[in-house]
């Protein structure tokens, strides 16, 4: 039998009456296209700016992709934590690398103390994670120059990535839509033409009426 596609609902109905399944509009193709183009433009812009004088420019687009948000308000919150965490990790990494060899115990102790310093700077756990990444790069990756130079380069590259992400949120804001996974999880379940809700228990059957004893 044939199939009928409902444009408004984004579903395909089986001609045999076997229910409906999701169609192309459920995936929000235009939203995905715009989001992908927006992210690609931001990443390319970030790496081009960082290549003007930094040795490892790839850290700038990594930061841009991580913190790119649909609106300026959301981007500011993520960017601030990334900025504070990177600054703390770079400073601590430069100090430790200037006085100690890159031993695993030194690295572990540095990560521990970084976690204690973050609350003093009013930074949350996401800033701690970003700072830990910077700290690991400064302490563990072999370098030719001084530790202070390496820390400055990481901080500059991350700052470029943050700046590009914030500018993008201003000049090219994106409509905030419900993620695809949430749309699928929250979509109504349809069976035999009846629409219900997910995770809804069926009503308990009513008790059968009492039958009077004919002999009484």
C-alpha positions as CSV (number, residue, x, y, z in Angstrom):
1,X,0.0,0.0,0.0
2,X,1.0,3.6,-0.4
3,X,2.3,6.0,2.2
4,X,1.0,9.5,3.0
5,X,3.4,12.2,4.4
6,X,1.9,14.8,6.7
7,X,3.9,18.1,6.1
8,X,2.6,19.8,9.2
9,X,3.2,17.0,11.6
10,X,6.4,15.8,10.0
11,X,5.3,12.1,10.0
12,X,4.7,9.4,7.4
13,X,1.5,7.4,7.8
14,X,1.5,3.9,6.6
15,X,-1.3,3.1,4.2
16,X,-1.9,-0.2,5.9
17,X,-2.9,1.7,9.1
18,X,0.2,0.5,10.9
19,X,0.8,3.8,12.7
20,X,3.1,6.7,11.9
21,X,6.8,7.2,11.9
22,X,8.9,10.4,11.9
23,X,9.6,12.2,8.6
24,X,12.2,14.6,7.4
25,X,10.8,17.7,9.2
26,X,11.4,16.0,12.6
27,X,15.1,16.4,12.0
28,X,15.0,20.2,11.6
29,X,17.2,20.2,8.5
30,X,17.4,24.0,8.1
31,X,18.3,24.5,11.7
32,X,21.1,22.0,11.4
33,X,22.4,23.5,8.2
34,X,22.6,27.0,9.7
35,X,24.2,25.8,12.9
36,X,26.9,23.8,10.9
37,X,27.6,26.8,8.7
38,X,27.8,29.2,11.6
39,X,30.2,26.9,13.5
40,X,32.4,26.4,10.4
41,X,32.7,30.1,9.8
42,X,33.6,30.7,13.5
43,X,36.3,28.0,13.5
44,X,37.9,29.1,10.2
45,X,37.9,32.8,11.4
46,X,39.5,31.8,14.7
47,X,42.3,29.7,13.2
48,X,43.1,32.5,10.6
49,X,43.4,35.1,13.4
50,X,45.6,32.8,15.6
51,X,47.9,32.0,12.7
52,X,49.1,35.6,12.5
53,X,51.7,35.1,15.2
54,X,51.0,32.1,17.5
55,X,52.8,28.8,17.0
56,X,50.0,26.4,17.8
57,X,47.0,28.2,16.3
58,X,44.7,25.1,16.5
59,X,43.9,25.8,20.2
60,X,42.0,28.9,19.1
61,X,39.4,27.1,16.9
62,X,39.1,24.4,19.6
63,X,38.1,27.0,22.1
64,X,35.7,28.6,19.6
65,X,33.9,25.4,18.9
66,X,33.7,24.5,22.6
67,X,32.1,27.7,23.7
68,X,30.1,28.8,20.7
69,X,26.5,29.3,21.8
70,X,23.3,30.5,20.2
71,X,23.1,33.8,22.1
72,X,25.4,36.3,23.6
73,X,24.2,35.7,27.1
74,X,24.9,32.0,27.0
75,X,28.3,32.6,25.3
76,X,29.3,35.1,27.9
77,X,28.8,32.7,30.8
78,X,30.8,29.9,29.2
79,X,33.5,32.3,27.9
80,X,34.1,33.8,31.3
81,X,34.6,30.4,32.9
82,X,36.9,29.4,30.1
83,X,38.9,32.6,30.4
84,X,39.3,32.5,34.2
85,X,40.2,28.8,34.1
86,X,42.7,29.2,31.3
87,X,44.4,32.2,33.1
88,X,44.7,30.3,36.4
89,X,46.1,27.2,34.6
90,X,48.6,29.2,32.6
91,X,49.9,31.1,35.6
92,X,50.2,28.1,37.8
93,X,51.7,26.0,35.0
94,X,54.3,28.7,34.3
95,X,55.3,29.0,38.0
96,X,55.5,25.3,38.6
97,X,57.4,24.6,35.3
98,X,59.9,27.3,36.2
99,X,60.9,25.6,39.5
100,X,60.2,21.9,39.0
101,X,60.8,19.2,36.5
102,X,57.8,17.8,34.7
103,X,57.3,14.8,37.1
104,X,54.0,13.1,37.4
105,X,53.7,13.9,41.1
106,X,54.4,17.5,40.5
107,X,51.6,17.5,37.9
108,X,49.2,15.8,40.2
109,X,49.9,18.2,43.0
110,X,49.4,21.2,40.6
111,X,46.0,19.9,39.5
112,X,45.1,19.5,43.2
113,X,46.1,23.1,44.1
114,X,44.4,24.4,41.0
115,X,41.1,23.0,42.3
116,X,41.7,24.9,45.5
117,X,42.5,28.2,43.8
118,X,39.4,28.2,41.5
119,X,36.8,28.9,44.2
120,X,39.0,31.8,45.4
121,X,38.6,33.4,41.9
122,X,34.8,32.7,42.0
123,X,35.3,30.1,39.2
124,X,33.1,27.0,39.0
125,X,34.0,23.4,38.0
126,X,33.9,24.1,34.3
127,X,36.7,26.7,34.8
128,X,38.6,24.1,36.8
129,X,38.4,21.7,33.9
130,X,39.6,24.3,31.4
131,X,42.4,25.3,33.7
132,X,43.4,21.7,34.1
133,X,43.7,21.4,30.3
134,X,46.0,24.4,30.1
135,X,48.0,23.2,33.1
136,X,48.5,19.8,31.4
137,X,49.7,21.5,28.2
138,X,52.2,23.7,29.9
139,X,53.6,21.0,32.2
140,X,53.5,17.9,30.2
141,X,54.1,18.8,26.5
142,X,57.8,19.1,25.7
143,X,58.7,22.7,24.8
144,X,61.7,24.4,23.3
145,X,61.3,27.8,24.9
146,X,60.7,28.9,28.5
147,X,57.6,27.8,30.3
148,X,56.3,31.4,30.6
149,X,56.3,31.8,26.9
150,X,54.4,28.6,26.4
151,X,51.8,29.6,29.0
152,X,51.4,33.0,27.3
153,X,50.8,31.4,24.0
154,X,48.1,29.1,25.3
155,X,46.4,32.0,27.0
156,X,46.6,34.1,23.9
157,X,45.2,31.3,21.7
158,X,42.3,30.6,24.0
159,X,41.6,34.3,24.3
160,X,41.4,34.6,20.5
161,X,38.9,31.6,20.4
162,X,36.8,33.3,23.1
163,X,36.8,36.6,21.3
164,X,35.7,35.1,18.0
165,X,32.9,33.1,19.7
166,X,31.6,36.3,21.4
167,X,31.7,38.3,18.2
168,X,29.9,35.6,16.4
169,X,27.1,35.5,19.0
170,X,26.6,39.3,18.4
171,X,26.7,39.5,14.6
172,X,25.1,36.1,13.9
173,X,22.8,35.1,16.7
174,X,21.1,31.7,16.4
175,X,17.6,30.8,17.2
176,X,17.5,28.6,20.3
177,X,15.7,25.4,19.5
178,X,15.1,22.3,21.4
179,X,17.9,19.8,20.7
180,X,17.0,16.9,18.5
181,X,17.4,14.3,21.2
182,X,14.9,16.2,23.4
183,X,12.5,16.5,20.6
184,X,12.5,12.8,20.1
185,X,12.3,12.0,23.8
186,X,9.5,14.4,24.3
187,X,7.5,13.6,21.2
188,X,4.1,12.0,21.7
189,X,3.9,8.3,21.1
190,X,1.2,7.4,18.5
191,X,-0.2,3.9,18.1
192,X,-3.2,3.0,16.0
193,X,-4.1,6.7,15.6
194,X,-4.2,7.3,19.3
195,X,-1.8,9.9,20.8
196,X,-0.4,9.5,24.3
197,X,2.5,10.7,26.3
198,X,5.8,9.0,26.9
199,X,6.3,7.3,30.2
200,X,2.6,7.4,31.0
201,X,1.3,4.3,32.7
202,X,-2.0,2.9,31.3
203,X,-5.0,3.3,33.6
204,X,-5.7,0.5,35.8
205,X,-8.7,-1.6,34.8
206,X,-11.9,-0.9,36.7
207,X,-13.1,-3.5,39.1
208,X,-15.9,-5.7,37.6
209,X,-19.3,-5.1,39.0
210,X,-20.5,-7.4,41.6
211,X,-22.9,-10.1,40.4
212,X,-25.8,-10.8,42.6
213,X,-26.4,-14.4,43.6
214,X,-29.6,-15.6,41.9
215,X,-30.3,-18.1,44.6
216,X,-30.6,-15.5,47.2
